Every structure is written in structure tokens, then in C-alpha cells.
Amino acid sequence: NCPVKTRIDMDVEMYLPVVREQMSKLVMFSNEEWAVISKHLRLMTLKKKAHFTRSGEVCDHLGLILSGSLRLYHLKDGEDRTGYFGLPNDFVSSYKSFLKHEPGIPSIQALEDTVLITLSYLSFQDLLIHPVTAHKMERFARLIAENMIFCYEDRMEGFVSESPAERYETLLKKKPAIVQQVPQYYLANYLGITATSLSRIRKRISVPAK
């Protein structure tokens, strides 16, 4: 059976402190603002290999990963190219598609069973015009966009200025948990090398393969 995406509309109160902590790293929300925002949050579970969004779809959610991992990828000439990994406490979305509410190019897939807290496009729009939350949600949206732009610029600069081994070491510094959570095939795909080449690099750096 094809893995499916399941949204669970249930009480998310137990997760709210984690979500608020991660959002506060970008914008500090008052108790009054948070009371409005928290009513729009929903829990989403993705089975392994299920998609958060697919190429050609409108990405209808911004998510915060609570557990599990995701990868963003593009299809080219029948092959997928991994562009990004999302781990716990990372925000994830096909953000251009989400903001413009139009079909996006990348796909985002769960590498393992994954749990997220999500904010839908419609809820996001409501918060942008709500008198209590409008100002700070605009800032939050801008900072999410900036972080994603920085991520893609860092990746492009890495391909220009670093060797595959240096790119791997940079990735380990930024996301040390990635070695345990992401299969070697996808890591190699992300770095633009073969799995065999990555295995050699790992042996030199003395990091055990998954």
C-alpha cells in the first residue's frame, strides 16, 4: 500500500511549549498573541516515504518537525536530487508555494515516520490580518523566508568552494544528528557524490555509517 499523509485534528497542547520555544527563536510572542496562534496549530503524522508535499501540488502547510526526518528533493531527467534535510525542531515547507498558494516545484518526503505541528495556509492568512497577531506574524514569515534563502545560498556556495569531504564536514557541524537519521544514499545524493565515495570520506573522518 502507498503510504499516506494523515492529519490528526486533536489536542496539541502537550506540544505547544516546544512549538512556542522554536517560534520564539525568530519572534517573541506575548501570551495574548500565543493564545490566538495556538488555536490554529494542528498535529500531522507522516508514515515513512509519505509526502508532505509533491512537485506540482500547492504546499498548503508550514510545519515544525517534532520527531523523524524529511528530505526536500527535485526530479530531473527521471532522477531525484536531494536539496535539503529537515530534522527535529526544523521548520519545513515548499515556502514559495505556501506563500503564493500556487503549485510548487520541490517534493518533501518523510525518511521515517515523522510527526509535525502544522499551520495551514488559510490559518496563516487569518493570523496575518488578525489585529492581535498581524504585525509579528509578518515578521515571522519574513524571517522564515530569510532562513530558507540563507540555507540555499550556503548550499550553492558549498558546491562552488568546497570539496565533497569539506561539504560533508560542514553538514556534520550544522546538523550532527544527520549521520544517525539520514540513510547514506540520500546523504551522498545531497553531496553530489556516489555512496561509495561517501563511504570513503566517512572512513577518513572516522564517522560510522548508518
ABEGO torsion letter per residue (X at the ends): XBBBBBBBBBBAAAAAAAAAAAAAAABBBBAAAAAAAAAABBBBBBBBGBBABBBGBBBABBBBBABEBBBBBBBBGGBBBBABBBBBGBBBBBAAAAAAGBBBABBBBBABBBBBBBBBAAAAAAAAABAAAAAAAAAAAAAAAAAAAAAAAAAAAAAAABBAAAAAAAAAAABAAAAAABBAAAAAAAAGBBAAAAAAAAAAAGBBBX
